[in-house]
Amino acid sequence: MKEEKDILLEIKNMHKSFLATRALKGIDLKISKGQIHGLVGENGSGKSTVTSIAAGMQGYDSGEMFFMGQRWKPASMIHAQEEGFSMILQEANTISGVTVAENLFAGKEWDFCTCGIVSKKKMIHAANQRLAEFGMNHIHGEDSIDRYGFEDRKLIEICRVVSDKTKVLVVDETTTALSQTGRELLYKLVRKLASEGKAVIFISHDMEEILEVCNILTVLRDGDIIGTLTKEEMEPKKIRYMMVGREIGDTYYREDFDASHSNEIVLEFKNCSFKKIKNFNLQLHKGEILGIGGLSGSGMHDVGRAAFGLEKISSGSVECHGERLKSCLDAINKNMAYISKNRDQEALIVQGSINDNIILPSIPSLTGKFMFLSKRKSMKCAKEQIEAFRIKCNNGSQFVSTLSGGNKQKVSFAKWTALGSDILIMDCPTRGVDIGVKQFMYHLIHEMKKEGKAILMISEELAELIGMCDKIMIMKNDTISGTKMRSKDLQQTDIIEYII
Ligand SMILES: Nc1ncnc2c1ncn2[C@@H]1O[C@H](COP(=O)(O)OP(=O)(O)OP(=O)(O)O)[C@@H](O)[C@H]1O
């Protein structure tokens, strides 16, 4: 039992509603020194809401908060950070068009000022020192942030929000944006903070990760706290039951080991060069689930973009049904789909409604005579997807920006299932979704295979690739380093040797 003096953050009877949505229904939570306190629950259960309130990002309707024994009502995220409460958000949160150093010290430029002039040299020097302390030597303060991909930007963000002042750090579903190396860096940091008597609130949907990293766990459901478990009490079946309120089986993935599919090639890379990738070859067949695994910087995300016509091809070609792919518009016209890993920036129009996002790729088929969009058909189409994916919302006209992370991911997936695409490029398709929906998505992907659809599944989750794919291509340093066929004997270790 932790003593009162060890409590860093205390939340008492907190309520928060967004119009008709009761996001928090009287939450009581204590976070103590040395804890890596897991917070789990289905998508939309209130995890980000409660932590973002404590981190000064939004207000609450009623309740009380105490931070290090003092009443706590931070005016802003910066204020909270200055006082020692930091949060790493789910989505990319860096500023484009400026350097890494400027991102790291945004709002703190005065620290590098002499006679009102900011010394960029000093700032870059400090940035590089800071990056080195975090083990991020591959990132350089003087570079433009735009040179770095999604994962590195997330690492830069971690480096920005954590400082010597940090007493409590919230890690909100961050690891899904990171590859194994990035994850290891974050785990090391989290453990270091806990060992120094600070605390971490760790939000994740990855059961293995929770069991490994957290030393205490609180389960939320529909804005209520269902219970808190000690390390000894953490048992996957029990946690899942507490989260969902019903038994969830252990089988997420397809259970068959039949890797057969049609011989018809629907998508092909022919000696294709783009970005750093040279002479790349790949064949995706009708009825095939082809996986690509590797570290985030291995080039696999670029393959996904090129497959959807989003990369400039310098030599060779990407062909769909034997025809050269010209652009992403051409890809959509050829009935292709692409679920981008970069959800808010590339996959969704966050300032649009759920309905509009879902129907967007299907507009041609929902348009009748005289080019009028059928409202009835559109509503029906969106409603079907909202129900199938159990998107937690008040109604389809709610803005996507107001959805929880996992529910946004469902919209990103649903818009392509609404279209009924034949070729689906999925980059981290289950990023941030809860176990129940993951199970549904895997089932759907398997059904798609049976219907003869072709799926290119790019993922950093080896278990997902092994569980779902007919064949897995592993990428390292922008080339294919190994290939594995579906087999019940295939283990993660068989793949890891080709990744690192
Ligand atoms: N700004 C907002 N406007 C309207 N509703 C909101 C807003 N922010 C959150 N909500 C709603 O509050 C509920 C709780 O959302 P929250 O983001 O806390 O869930 P979560 O547990 O973090 O989910 P996930 O695992 O998907 O990230 C959801 O129903 C969400 O749609």
The ligand as an SDF file (V2000), in Angstrom:
LIG
                    3D

 31 33  0  0  0  0  0  0  0  0999 V2000
  -13.6660   17.2480  -28.0530 N   0  0  0  0  0  0  0  0  0  0  0  0
  -14.5810   16.2930  -27.9750 C   0  0  0  0  0  0  0  0  0  0  0  0
  -15.8450   16.5040  -28.4220 N   0  0  0  0  0  0  0  0  0  0  0  0
  -16.7870   15.5320  -28.3460 C   0  0  0  0  0  0  0  0  0  0  0  0
  -16.5780   14.2990  -27.8300 N   0  0  0  0  0  0  0  0  0  0  0  0
  -15.3360   14.0420  -27.3730 C   0  0  0  0  0  0  0  0  0  0  0  0
  -14.2750   15.0030  -27.4280 C   0  0  0  0  0  0  0  0  0  0  0  0
  -13.1610   14.4350  -26.8990 N   0  0  0  0  0  0  0  0  0  0  0  0
  -13.5080   13.1780  -26.5320 C   0  0  0  0  0  0  0  0  0  0  0  0
  -14.8100   12.9480  -26.8100 N   0  0  0  0  0  0  0  0  0  0  0  0
  -15.5620   11.7090  -26.5560 C   0  0  0  0  0  0  0  0  0  0  0  0
  -15.3040   11.2860  -25.2230 O   0  0  0  0  0  0  0  0  0  0  0  0
  -15.2480    9.8590  -25.1530 C   0  0  0  0  0  0  0  0  0  0  0  0
  -13.9490    9.4380  -24.4900 C   0  0  0  0  0  0  0  0  0  0  0  0
  -12.8790    9.6940  -25.4180 O   0  0  0  0  0  0  0  0  0  0  0  0
  -11.3520    9.4150  -25.0820 P   0  0  0  0  0  0  0  0  0  0  0  0
  -10.5460   10.0340  -26.1750 O   0  0  0  0  0  0  0  0  0  0  0  0
  -11.0600    9.8230  -23.6870 O   0  0  0  0  0  0  0  0  0  0  0  0
  -11.2950    7.8160  -25.1970 O   0  0  0  0  0  0  0  0  0  0  0  0
  -10.0630    6.8230  -25.0650 P   0  0  0  0  0  0  0  0  0  0  0  0
  -10.3850    5.8710  -23.9640 O   0  0  0  0  0  0  0  0  0  0  0  0
   -8.7950    7.5960  -24.9520 O   0  0  0  0  0  0  0  0  0  0  0  0
  -10.1390    6.0360  -26.4610 O   0  0  0  0  0  0  0  0  0  0  0  0
   -8.9910    5.4710  -27.4880 P   0  0  0  0  0  0  0  0  0  0  0  0
   -8.5320    4.1700  -26.9160 O   0  0  0  0  0  0  0  0  0  0  0  0
   -9.7480    5.2550  -28.7450 O   0  0  0  0  0  0  0  0  0  0  0  0
   -7.9290    6.5210  -27.6030 O   0  0  0  0  0  0  0  0  0  0  0  0
  -15.4120    9.3720  -26.5870 C   0  0  0  0  0  0  0  0  0  0  0  0
  -16.7510    9.0030  -26.7860 O   0  0  0  0  0  0  0  0  0  0  0  0
  -15.0580   10.5780  -27.4360 C   0  0  0  0  0  0  0  0  0  0  0  0
  -15.7290   10.5730  -28.6860 O   0  0  0  0  0  0  0  0  0  0  0  0
  1  2  1  0
  2  3  1  0
  2  7  2  0
  3  4  2  0
  4  5  1  0
  5  6  2  0
  6  7  1  0
  6 10  1  0
  7  8  1  0
  8  9  2  0
  9 10  1  0
 10 11  1  0
 11 12  1  0
 11 30  1  0
 12 13  1  0
 13 14  1  0
 13 28  1  0
 14 15  1  0
 15 16  1  0
 16 17  2  0
 16 18  1  0
 16 19  1  0
 19 20  1  0
 20 21  2  0
 20 22  1  0
 20 23  1  0
 23 24  1  0
 24 25  2  0
 24 26  1  0
 24 27  1  0
 28 29  1  0
 28 30  1  0
 30 31  1  0
M  END
$$$$
